[in-house]
Amino acid sequence: MPIPFRDAEEIEELGAAAFLRFIRDPTGTAVVAGVLLVDARAEPLELVHHWSALPGGTLWSAEEAWRYAGRRLTAELCRALGRTPGFLLVLDTPASELWLRDLEIGIPVGIMDGVGERSARAVRWLDEAPRLSSPPARLYERLASRGSLAEPFDRVARALRELHPTLVEGTRDQPT
């Protein structure tokens, strides 16, 4: 006898949420990034990751180098995703709002001000939050009600450390 899941149709309808995390290498010369897609149960659907050397030298300020790398990696990771999420959450990083505004992502983008004790502190939506009652808004509310807005960032960090051990060796859970 088949036993259907109670909320399978709703989970499918709500789509996916994306969580973007960056970690700088200990020397400050490279950055690794990953996007984790999760469903409304916060179960992982897909992970894409990549790394980039930070441009350096006298022609680049630290902020401009970070802006360049953040913009480039975000664009590459979004292109590599197998599906379009309903929204993207990013941990606040140096110049994150600047480089995010350089991109036309096409979905609501939120910057999470901080993460602590497995709960989100605050989300600032760049252009606008997901439309009220839309699937992305309902997905956001469902994840928030389950306390699942901060934890995916930890999963991305663990995955990046496992996948890129030489780049992130010695780093901690600090969003950079």
Backbone as a printed PyTorch tensor [residue, N CA C, xyz], in Angstrom:
tensor([[[  0.8400,  -1.1680,   0.0000],
         [  0.0000,   0.0000,   0.0000],
         [  0.8910,   1.2400,   0.0000]],

        [[  0.7320,   2.1410,  -0.9680],
         [  1.5370,   3.3610,  -0.9760],
         [  1.1210,   4.2890,   0.1630]],

        [[  2.0980,   4.9000,   0.7610],
         [  1.8300,   5.8350,   1.8550],
         [  2.3800,   7.1990,   1.4270]],

        [[  1.4880,   8.1160,   1.0460],
         [  1.9720,   9.4340,   0.6030],
         [  2.3920,  10.3000,   1.7860]],

        [[  3.2930,  11.2210,   1.5000],
         [  3.6610,  12.2100,   2.5080],
         [  2.5300,  13.2150,   2.6310]],

        [[  2.3000,  13.6920,   3.8310],
         [  1.2210,  14.6280,   4.1140],
         [  1.3100,  15.9240,   3.3130]],

        [[  2.4970,  16.4830,   3.2180],
         [  2.6360,  17.8040,   2.6270],
         [  3.4920,  17.8090,   1.3580]],

        [[  3.5580,  16.6900,   0.6600],
         [  4.4370,  16.5730,  -0.5040],
         [  4.1120,  17.6050,  -1.5790]],

        [[  2.8390,  17.8090,  -1.8700],
         [  2.4630,  18.7740,  -2.9000],
         [  2.8360,  20.1940,  -2.4850]],

        [[  2.6000,  20.5260,  -1.2180],
         [  2.9290,  21.8660,  -0.7380],
         [  4.4450,  22.0930,  -0.7760]],

        [[  5.2080,  21.0960,  -0.3730],
         [  6.6730,  21.2180,  -0.3940],
         [  7.1440,  21.5100,  -1.8150]],

        [[  6.6050,  20.7900,  -2.7740],
         [  6.9700,  21.0000,  -4.1810],
         [  6.5480,  22.3910,  -4.6450]],

        [[  5.3490,  22.8130,  -4.2800],
         [  4.8240,  24.1090,  -4.7030],
         [  5.6560,  25.2700,  -4.1390]],

        [[  6.1400,  25.1390,  -2.9220],
         [  6.8980,  26.2140,  -2.2940],
         [  8.2740,  26.4000,  -2.9240]],

        [[  8.8060,  25.3750,  -3.5470],
         [ 10.0800,  25.5060,  -4.2330],
         [ 11.2730,  25.4160,  -3.2980]],

        [[ 12.3240,  26.1360,  -3.6670],
         [ 13.5950,  26.0490,  -2.9500],
         [ 14.0380,  27.4220,  -2.4740]],

        [[ 14.7820,  27.4200,  -1.3710],
         [ 15.4390,  28.6130,  -0.8510],
         [ 16.9400,  28.4220,  -1.0180]],

        [[ 17.6490,  29.5080,  -1.3060],
         [ 19.0980,  29.4410,  -1.5030],
         [ 19.8160,  30.1760,  -0.3780]],

        [[ 20.9130,  29.5790,   0.0920],
         [ 21.7400,  30.1510,   1.1560],
         [ 23.1710,  30.2480,   0.6350]],

        [[ 23.6980,  31.4710,   0.5520],
         [ 25.0260,  31.7350,   0.0020],
         [ 25.9810,  32.0610,   1.1300]],

        [[ 27.1190,  31.3750,   1.1430],
         [ 28.1150,  31.5620,   2.2110],
         [ 29.5070,  31.6980,   1.5980]],

        [[ 30.2920,  32.6200,   2.1140],
         [ 31.6820,  32.8420,   1.7120],
         [ 32.5930,  32.5670,   2.8970]],

        [[ 33.7710,  32.0170,   2.6170],
         [ 34.8040,  31.8540,   3.6380],
         [ 36.1350,  32.2320,   2.9970]],

        [[ 36.8400,  33.1550,   3.6330],
         [ 38.1740,  33.5290,   3.1370],
         [ 39.2010,  32.5340,   3.6410]],

        [[ 40.2340,  32.3330,   2.8380],
         [ 41.3080,  31.4650,   3.3010],
         [ 42.1120,  32.2060,   4.3610]],

        [[ 42.8820,  31.4700,   5.1690],
         [ 43.6140,  32.1070,   6.2780],
         [ 44.6100,  33.1810,   5.8360]],

        [[ 45.1240,  33.0810,   4.6120],
         [ 46.0950,  34.0650,   4.1500],
         [ 45.4360,  35.3110,   3.5840]],

        [[ 44.1150,  35.2590,   3.3490],
         [ 43.4040,  36.4030,   2.7910],
         [ 43.6050,  36.5870,   1.3090]],

        [[ 44.1090,  35.5600,   0.6220],
         [ 44.3720,  35.6890,  -0.8130],
         [ 43.3340,  34.9880,  -1.6830]],

        [[ 42.4360,  34.2320,  -1.0780],
         [ 41.4140,  33.5120,  -1.8400],
         [ 40.1310,  33.4360,  -1.0210]],

        [[ 39.0530,  33.1370,  -1.7010],
         [ 37.7630,  32.9690,  -1.0480],
         [ 37.0630,  31.7760,  -1.6840]],

        [[ 36.3760,  31.0180,  -0.8490],
         [ 35.5790,  29.8880,  -1.3230],
         [ 34.1280,  30.2210,  -0.9980]],

        [[ 33.2240,  29.8320,  -1.8980],
         [ 31.8070,  30.1580,  -1.6960],
         [ 30.9510,  28.9710,  -2.0940]],

        [[ 29.7780,  28.9050,  -1.4890],
         [ 28.8430,  27.8430,  -1.8320],
         [ 27.4090,  28.3250,  -1.6880]],

        [[ 26.5320,  27.7520,  -2.5090],
         [ 25.0950,  27.9980,  -2.4130],
         [ 24.4310,  26.6610,  -2.1370]],

        [[ 23.6610,  26.6260,  -1.0740],
         [ 22.8880,  25.4420,  -0.7170],
         [ 21.4200,  25.7330,  -0.9830]],

        [[ 20.7690,  24.8720,  -1.7610],
         [ 19.3280,  24.9580,  -1.9510],
         [ 18.6700,  23.9760,  -0.9970]],

        [[ 17.6340,  24.4330,  -0.3110],
         [ 16.8660,  23.5710,   0.5900],
         [ 15.3860,  23.7050,   0.2490]],

        [[ 14.6250,  22.6840,   0.6160],
         [ 13.1760,  22.7480,   0.4350],
         [ 12.5210,  23.2810,   1.7090]],

        [[ 11.2040,  23.2430,   1.7570],
         [ 10.4800,  23.8030,   2.9010],
         [ 10.7010,  23.0250,   4.1890]],

        [[ 11.2270,  21.8240,   4.1000],
         [ 11.5900,  21.0610,   5.3050],
         [ 13.0290,  21.3480,   5.7200]],

        [[ 13.7030,  22.2140,   4.9760],
         [ 15.1250,  22.5250,   5.1450],
         [ 16.0010,  21.3460,   4.7740]],

        [[ 15.4640,  20.4490,   3.9510],
         [ 16.2580,  19.3150,   3.4640],
         [ 17.0520,  19.7620,   2.2510]],

        [[ 18.3210,  19.3450,   2.1600],
         [ 19.1700,  19.8060,   1.0590],
         [ 18.7100,  19.2460,  -0.2850]],

        [[ 18.7200,  20.1310,  -1.2830],
         [ 18.3720,  19.7470,  -2.6470],
         [ 19.5910,  19.7810,  -3.5610]],

        [[ 20.4590,  20.7710,  -3.3330],
         [ 21.6040,  20.9540,  -4.2360],
         [ 22.6360,  21.8420,  -3.5480]],

        [[ 23.9020,  21.5760,  -3.8450],
         [ 24.9950,  22.4200,  -3.3720],
         [ 25.9080,  22.6930,  -4.5510]],

        [[ 26.1950,  23.9520,  -4.8000],
         [ 27.2090,  24.3190,  -5.7810],
         [ 28.2670,  25.1310,  -5.0450]],

        [[ 29.5160,  24.9910,  -5.4550],
         [ 30.6140,  25.6680,  -4.7660],
         [ 31.7150,  25.9970,  -5.7510]],

        [[ 32.5110,  26.9670,  -5.3990],
         [ 33.6310,  27.3790,  -6.2420],
         [ 34.5580,  28.2400,  -5.3900]],

        [[ 35.7520,  28.4900,  -5.8940],
         [ 36.6760,  29.3680,  -5.1890],
         [ 37.2870,  30.3410,  -6.1770]],

        [[ 37.8600,  31.3960,  -5.6510],
         [ 38.5020,  32.3960,  -6.4920],
         [ 39.6470,  33.0290,  -5.7160]],

        [[ 40.7060,  33.3220,  -6.4390],
         [ 41.7730,  34.1210,  -5.8350],
         [ 41.2670,  35.5550,  -5.7400]],

        [[ 41.6060,  36.2340,  -4.6580],
         [ 41.2640,  37.6460,  -4.5310],
         [ 42.2910,  38.4700,  -5.2980]],

        [[ 41.8410,  39.4020,  -6.1220],
         [ 42.8240,  40.2320,  -6.8090],
         [ 43.6010,  41.0530,  -5.7880]],

        [[ 44.8340,  41.3180,  -6.0820],
         [ 45.6550,  42.0470,  -5.1280],
         [ 46.5880,  43.0050,  -5.8150]],

        [[ 47.4720,  43.5250,  -5.0470],
         [ 48.4340,  44.4770,  -5.5800],
         [ 48.0090,  45.8990,  -5.2910]],

        [[ 48.8020,  46.8170,  -5.7640],
         [ 48.5800,  48.2200,  -5.4560],
         [ 47.3600,  48.8130,  -6.1440]],

        [[ 46.8600,  48.1630,  -7.1880],
         [ 45.7190,  48.7080,  -7.9220],
         [ 44.3740,  48.3610,  -7.2820]],

        [[ 44.3670,  47.4180,  -6.3370],
         [ 43.1110,  46.9580,  -5.7360],
         [ 43.0570,  47.3130,  -4.2530]],

        [[ 42.0000,  47.9860,  -3.8440],
         [ 41.7770,  48.1560,  -2.4100],
         [ 41.1680,  46.8530,  -1.9090]],

        [[ 41.2250,  46.6180,  -0.6090],
         [ 40.6490,  45.3950,  -0.0390],
         [ 39.1530,  45.3210,  -0.3250]],

        [[ 38.4620,  46.4560,  -0.2160],
         [ 37.0160,  46.4690,  -0.4680],
         [ 36.6980,  46.1670,  -1.9290]],

        [[ 37.4490,  46.7480,  -2.8490],
         [ 37.2030,  46.4850,  -4.2750],
         [ 37.5290,  45.0400,  -4.6420]],

        [[ 38.5740,  44.4710,  -4.0580],
         [ 38.9110,  43.0670,  -4.3220],
         [ 37.7920,  42.1550,  -3.8410]],

        [[ 37.2740,  42.4470,  -2.6510],
         [ 36.1760,  41.6410,  -2.1070],
         [ 34.9200,  41.8070,  -2.9570]],

        [[ 34.6370,  43.0370,  -3.3770],
         [ 33.4630,  43.3060,  -4.2190],
         [ 33.5580,  42.5350,  -5.5240]],

        [[ 34.7360,  42.5510,  -6.1500],
         [ 34.9510,  41.8240,  -7.4010],
         [ 34.7400,  40.3190,  -7.2010]],

        [[ 35.3640,  39.7580,  -6.1720],
         [ 35.2630,  38.3100,  -5.9400],
         [ 33.8300,  37.9080,  -5.5760]],

        [[ 33.1710,  38.6900,  -4.7270],
         [ 31.7980,  38.3810,  -4.3520],
         [ 30.8700,  38.3980,  -5.5380]],

        [[ 31.0000,  39.4130,  -6.3680],
         [ 30.1650,  39.5370,  -7.5700],
         [ 30.4190,  38.3830,  -8.5400]],

        [[ 31.6810,  38.1000,  -8.7830],
         [ 32.0450,  37.0420,  -9.7410],
         [ 31.5870,  35.6670,  -9.2540]],

        [[ 31.8810,  35.3440,  -7.9960],
         [ 31.4920,  34.0330,  -7.4690],
         [ 29.9760,  33.8740,  -7.4010]],

        [[ 29.2680,  34.9100,  -6.9880],
         [ 27.8110,  34.8220,  -6.9150],
         [ 27.2250,  34.5650,  -8.2940]],

        [[ 27.6950,  35.2690,  -9.2990],
         [ 27.1910,  35.0660, -10.6620],
         [ 27.4720,  33.6430, -11.1380]],

        [[ 28.6820,  33.1440, -10.8960],
         [ 29.0320,  31.7820, -11.3180],
         [ 28.1810,  30.7370, -10.6070]],

        [[ 28.0090,  30.9060,  -9.3100],
         [ 27.2410,  29.9250,  -8.5410],
         [ 25.7700,  29.9260,  -8.9540]],

        [[ 25.2050,  31.0960,  -9.1710],
         [ 23.7950,  31.1590,  -9.5900],
         [ 23.5950,  30.5310, -10.9640]],

        [[ 24.5460,  30.7410, -11.8800],
         [ 24.4540,  30.1060, -13.2020],
         [ 24.5390,  28.5860, -13.1040]],

        [[ 25.2730,  28.0870, -12.1330],
         [ 25.4890,  26.6380, -12.0090],
         [ 24.3150,  25.9070, -11.3600]],

        [[ 23.4090,  26.6460, -10.7090],
         [ 22.2810,  25.9890, -10.0470],
         [ 21.3830,  25.2910, -11.0630]],

        [[ 20.8860,  24.1290, -10.6840],
         [ 20.0040,  23.3590, -11.5540],
         [ 18.5670,  23.8400, -11.5460]],

        [[ 18.2100,  24.6970, -10.6120],
         [ 16.8510,  25.2430, -10.5400],
         [ 16.9240,  26.6450,  -9.9720]],

        [[ 15.8800,  27.4220, -10.1830],
         [ 15.8310,  28.7900,  -9.6730],
         [ 15.1430,  28.8010,  -8.3190]],

        [[ 15.8220,  29.2620,  -7.2860],
         [ 15.1900,  29.3250,  -5.9630],
         [ 14.1950,  30.4800,  -5.8870]],

        [[ 13.3310,  30.4320,  -4.8870],
         [ 12.3600,  31.5010,  -4.6730],
         [ 12.9800,  32.7440,  -4.0760]],

        [[ 14.0630,  32.5880,  -3.3260],
         [ 14.7930,  33.7130,  -2.7590],
         [ 16.1990,  33.2470,  -2.4110]],

        [[ 17.0920,  34.2250,  -2.2180],
         [ 18.4880,  33.9780,  -1.8680],
         [ 18.7870,  34.7410,  -0.5910]],

        [[ 19.3530,  34.0420,   0.4020],
         [ 19.8300,  34.6890,   1.6220],
         [ 21.3460,  34.6340,   1.6450]],

        [[ 21.9580,  35.7450,   2.0580],
         [ 23.4080,  35.8850,   2.1020],
         [ 23.7790,  36.3920,   3.4820]],

        [[ 24.8230,  35.8020,   4.0820],
         [ 25.3340,  36.3700,   5.3390],
         [ 25.9970,  37.7000,   5.0310]],

        [[ 25.7940,  38.6740,   5.8980],
         [ 26.3840,  39.9900,   5.7050],
         [ 27.9030,  39.8560,   5.7430]],

        [[ 28.5450,  40.4210,   4.7350],
         [ 29.9980,  40.3870,   4.6170],
         [ 30.4710,  41.7860,   4.2420]],

        [[ 31.7740,  42.0440,   4.3150],
         [ 32.2530,  43.3590,   3.8950],
         [ 31.8130,  43.6490,   2.4520]],

        [[ 31.1890,  44.7590,   2.2390],
         [ 30.7590,  45.2390,   0.9190],
         [ 29.7000,  44.3560,   0.2560]],

        [[ 29.0390,  43.4460,   1.0110],
         [ 28.0910,  42.5370,   0.3790],
         [ 26.9420,  43.2720,  -0.3040]],

        [[ 26.4500,  44.3180,   0.3140],
         [ 25.3440,  45.0330,  -0.3190],
         [ 25.7950,  45.6900,  -1.6170]],

        [[ 27.0340,  46.1540,  -1.6640],
         [ 27.5450,  46.7870,  -2.8810],
         [ 27.6170,  45.8110,  -4.0380]],

        [[ 28.2670,  44.6560,  -3.8220],
         [ 28.3990,  43.7380,  -4.9570],
         [ 27.0920,  43.0550,  -5.2990]],

        [[ 26.1990,  42.8530,  -4.3350],
         [ 24.8860,  42.2880,  -4.6580],
         [ 24.0890,  43.2530,  -5.5260]],

        [[ 24.2360,  44.5400,  -5.2860],
         [ 23.5240,  45.5300,  -6.1080],
         [ 24.1240,  45.6300,  -7.5090]],

        [[ 25.3470,  45.1350,  -7.6960],
         [ 25.9550,  45.1110,  -9.0310],
         [ 25.3210,  44.0390,  -9.9230]],

        [[ 24.6080,  43.1060,  -9.3170],
         [ 24.0420,  41.9670, -10.0500],
         [ 22.5330,  42.1050, -10.1910]],

        [[ 22.0010,  41.5770, -11.2730],
         [ 20.5540,  41.4710, -11.4490],
         [ 20.2010,  40.0050, -11.2570]],

        [[ 19.9100,  39.6280, -10.0250],
         [ 19.7110,  38.2260,  -9.6880],
         [ 18.3270,  37.7410, -10.1060]],

        [[ 17.3200,  38.5950, -10.0670],
         [ 16.0000,  38.2250, -10.5680],
         [ 15.0720,  37.5670,  -9.5570]],

        [[ 15.5420,  37.3870,  -8.3280],
         [ 14.7080,  36.8450,  -7.2450],
         [ 14.9570,  37.7120,  -6.0120]],

        [[ 14.0690,  37.6680,  -5.0200],
         [ 14.3410,  38.4350,  -3.8000],
         [ 15.6500,  37.9940,  -3.1500]],

        [[ 16.4440,  38.9840,  -2.7250],
         [ 17.7380,  38.7290,  -2.0840],
         [ 17.7210,  39.3840,  -0.7150]],

        [[ 17.9980,  38.5910,   0.3090],
         [ 18.0600,  39.0950,   1.6730],
         [ 19.4540,  38.9610,   2.2350]],

        [[ 19.8640,  39.9620,   2.9990],
         [ 21.1520,  39.9260,   3.6850],
         [ 20.8640,  39.6790,   5.1540]],

        [[ 21.4080,  38.5970,   5.6780],
         [ 21.2010,  38.2550,   7.0830],
         [ 22.2710,  38.9510,   7.9050]],

        [[ 21.8210,  39.8080,   8.8220],
         [ 22.7420,  40.6270,   9.6180],
         [ 23.6370,  39.8130,  10.5280]],

        [[ 23.2010,  38.6700,  10.9530],
         [ 24.0360,  37.8650,  11.8170],
         [ 23.3490,  36.5680,  12.1580]],

        [[ 24.1380,  35.6310,  12.5720],
         [ 23.6040,  34.3260,  12.9350],
         [ 24.1750,  33.9670,  14.2830]],

        [[ 23.3220,  33.5300,  15.1580],
         [ 23.7900,  33.1020,  16.4600],
         [ 22.7720,  32.1890,  17.0960]],

        [[ 23.2700,  31.1960,  17.7690],
         [ 22.3970,  30.2620,  18.4790],
         [ 21.3480,  29.6580,  17.5520]],

        [[ 21.7640,  29.3580,  16.3160],
         [ 20.9090,  28.6820,  15.3230],
         [ 19.6470,  29.4600,  14.9770]],

        [[ 19.6470,  30.7600,  15.1890],
         [ 18.4860,  31.5450,  14.8120],
         [ 18.9450,  32.8190,  14.1000]],

        [[ 18.1410,  33.2570,  13.1780],
         [ 18.4770,  34.4640,  12.4360],
         [ 18.2680,  35.6870,  13.3030]],

        [[ 19.1450,  36.6490,  13.1670],
         [ 18.9640,  37.8950,  13.9080],
         [ 18.0620,  38.8430,  13.1210]],

        [[ 18.3660,  39.0830,  11.8630],
         [ 17.5410,  39.9800,  11.0500],
         [ 17.8810,  39.7780,   9.5820]],

        [[ 16.9040,  39.9690,   8.7290],
         [ 17.1050,  39.8980,   7.2810],
         [ 16.6990,  41.2380,   6.6910]],

        [[ 17.6070,  41.8440,   5.9200],
         [ 17.3170,  43.0570,   5.1480],
         [ 17.1270,  42.6330,   3.7050]],

        [[ 15.9790,  42.9160,   3.1320],
         [ 15.7380,  42.5870,   1.7290],
         [ 16.2880,  43.7090,   0.8740]],

        [[ 17.0200,  43.3780,  -0.1740],
         [ 17.6450,  44.4100,  -0.9950],
         [ 16.6190,  45.2580,  -1.7290]],

        [[ 15.9750,  44.7030,  -2.7220],
         [ 15.0070,  45.4970,  -3.4660],
         [ 13.6270,  45.3480,  -2.8550]],

        [[ 13.1980,  44.1230,  -2.6890],
         [ 11.9240,  43.8910,  -2.0230],
         [ 11.8660,  42.4550,  -1.5360]],

        [[ 11.0780,  42.2610,  -0.4980],
         [ 10.8710,  40.9230,   0.0570],
         [  9.9740,  40.1290,  -0.8930]],

        [[  9.9130,  38.8210,  -0.7210],
         [  8.9720,  38.0500,  -1.5410],
         [  7.5480,  38.5910,  -1.3700]],

        [[  6.7980,  38.6160,  -2.4830],
         [  5.4110,  39.1220,  -2.4430],
         [  4.5810,  38.3410,  -1.4360]],

        [[  3.7820,  39.0590,  -0.6830],
         [  2.9220,  38.4810,   0.3400],
         [  2.0820,  37.3380,  -0.2420]],

        [[  2.0460,  36.2240,   0.4480],
         [  1.2840,  35.0260,   0.0820],
         [  1.8210,  34.2860,  -1.1370]],

        [[  2.9130,  34.7500,  -1.7290],
         [  3.5110,  34.0370,  -2.8590],
         [  4.2190,  32.7850,  -2.3270]],

        [[  4.5030,  31.7940,  -3.1860],
         [  5.2430,  30.6190,  -2.7110],
         [  6.5660,  30.9710,  -2.0280]],

        [[  7.3860,  31.9100,  -2.5740],
         [  8.6210,  32.2520,  -1.8510],
         [  8.3630,  32.8460,  -0.4650]],

        [[  7.3220,  33.6710,  -0.3290],
         [  7.0110,  34.2540,   0.9910],
         [  6.5580,  33.1700,   1.9570]],

        [[  5.7520,  32.2450,   1.4790],
         [  5.2910,  31.1520,   2.3320],
         [  6.4610,  30.2350,   2.6980]],

        [[  7.3780,  30.0190,   1.7500],
         [  8.5710,  29.2050,   2.0260],
         [  9.4210,  29.8780,   3.1060]],

        [[  9.6400,  31.1960,   2.9690],
         [ 10.4130,  31.9410,   3.9680],
         [  9.7650,  31.8060,   5.3430]],

        [[  8.4570,  32.0210,   5.4220],
         [  7.7430,  31.9250,   6.6930],
         [  7.8240,  30.5210,   7.2860]],

        [[  7.7200,  29.5260,   6.4330],
         [  7.7910,  28.1410,   6.9320],
         [  9.1820,  27.8430,   7.5000]],

        [[ 10.2210,  28.2440,   6.7780],
         [ 11.5810,  28.0250,   7.2780],
         [ 11.8210,  28.8200,   8.5620]],

        [[ 11.3290,  30.0600,   8.6040],
         [ 11.5040,  30.8890,   9.7990],
         [ 10.7790,  30.2770,  10.9930]],

        [[  9.5760,  29.7670,  10.7850],
         [  8.8070,  29.1950,  11.8940],
         [  9.4500,  27.9300,  12.4460]],

        [[ 10.2430,  27.2700,  11.6160],
         [ 10.9590,  26.0610,  12.0570],
         [ 12.3530,  26.3880,  12.5890]],

        [[ 12.7110,  27.6590,  12.5990],
         [ 14.0510,  28.0410,  13.0430],
         [ 15.1210,  27.6060,  12.0630]],

        [[ 14.7690,  27.5570,  10.7670],
         [ 15.6810,  27.0210,   9.7530],
         [ 16.2310,  28.0770,   8.8130]],

        [[ 16.3680,  29.3120,   9.2690],
         [ 16.9610,  30.3420,   8.4170],
         [ 18.4630,  30.4890,   8.6380]],

        [[ 18.9700,  30.1080,   9.7760],
         [ 20.3950,  30.2650,  10.0670],
         [ 21.1780,  28.9720,   9.8410]],

        [[ 20.6040,  27.8440,  10.1680],
         [ 21.3200,  26.5750,  10.1470],
         [ 21.8760,  26.1960,   8.7740]],

        [[ 21.1840,  26.4700,   7.6710],
         [ 21.7830,  26.1200,   6.3690],
         [ 23.1280,  26.7880,   6.1080]],

        [[ 23.3610,  27.9720,   6.6790],
         [ 24.6650,  28.6110,   6.5160],
         [ 25.7680,  27.7730,   7.1650]],

        [[ 25.4640,  27.1400,   8.3030],
         [ 26.4320,  26.2510,   8.9500],
         [ 26.7250,  25.0370,   8.0750]],

        [[ 25.6880,  24.4980,   7.4420],
         [ 25.8930,  23.3410,   6.5520],
         [ 26.7710,  23.7020,   5.3700]],

        [[ 26.5580,  24.8890,   4.8060],
         [ 27.3960,  25.3270,   3.6850],
         [ 28.8450,  25.4310,   4.1490]],

        [[ 29.0710,  26.0350,   5.3110],
         [ 30.4370,  26.1880,   5.8270],
         [ 31.0980,  24.8330,   6.0400]],

        [[ 30.3710,  23.8750,   6.6210],
         [ 30.9470,  22.5240,   6.8230],
         [ 31.2940,  21.8810,   5.4900]],

        [[ 30.4080,  22.0170,   4.5160],
         [ 30.6580,  21.4310,   3.1930],
         [ 31.8660,  22.0800,   2.5310]],

        [[ 31.9790,  23.4000,   2.6260],
         [ 33.1170,  24.0880,   2.0140],
         [ 34.4340,  23.6630,   2.6480]],

        [[ 34.4270,  23.4780,   3.9650],
         [ 35.6480,  23.0250,   4.6380],
         [ 36.0330,  21.6120,   4.1970]],

        [[ 35.0420,  20.7800,   3.9820],
         [ 35.3190,  19.4150,   3.5430],
         [ 35.7740,  19.3820,   2.0840]],

        [[ 35.1480,  20.1850,   1.2350],
         [ 35.4420,  20.1700,  -0.1930],
         [ 36.6990,  20.9470,  -0.5590]],

        [[ 37.0650,  21.9380,   0.2370],
         [ 38.2220,  22.7960,  -0.0480],
         [ 39.1140,  22.9030,   1.1890]],

        [[ 39.6520,  21.7800,   1.6870],
         [ 40.3900,  21.8340,   2.9580],
         [ 41.6340,  22.7160,   2.9160]],

        [[ 42.3220,  22.8040,   1.7970],
         [ 43.5390,  23.6130,   1.7710],
         [ 43.2180,  25.1020,   1.7400]],

        [[ 42.0530,  25.4690,   1.2420],
         [ 41.6810,  26.8810,   1.1980],
         [ 41.1390,  27.3900,   2.5260]],

        [[ 40.4630,  26.5210,   3.2720],
         [ 39.7990,  26.9920,   4.4810],
         [ 40.4180,  26.4300,   5.7510]],

        [[ 41.5600,  25.7800,   5.6300],
         [ 42.2230,  25.2040,   6.7990],
         [ 42.4770,  26.2790,   7.8440]],

        [[ 42.0890,  25.9850,   9.0680],
         [ 42.3490,  26.9060,  10.1680],
         [ 41.3200,  27.9920,  10.3370]],

        [[ 40.2880,  28.0290,   9.4850],
         [ 39.2700,  29.0700,   9.6390],
         [ 38.2240,  28.6210,  10.6470]],

        [[ 37.4950,  29.5680,  11.1300],
         [ 36.4010,  29.3110,  12.0610],
         [ 35.0850,  29.6600,  11.3900]],

        [[ 34.0020,  29.6630,  12.1430],
         [ 32.6860,  29.9510,  11.6060],
         [ 32.4230,  31.4340,  11.3930]],

        [[ 33.4350,  32.2110,  11.1470],
         [ 33.2280,  33.6330,  10.9600],
         [ 32.8160,  33.9030,   9.5310]],

        [[ 31.6830,  34.5780,   9.3190],
         [ 31.3310,  34.9560,   7.9670],
         [ 32.2420,  36.0730,   7.5100]],

        [[ 32.8820,  35.8690,   6.3900],
         [ 33.7600,  36.9120,   5.8550],
         [ 33.4610,  37.1400,   4.4060]]])
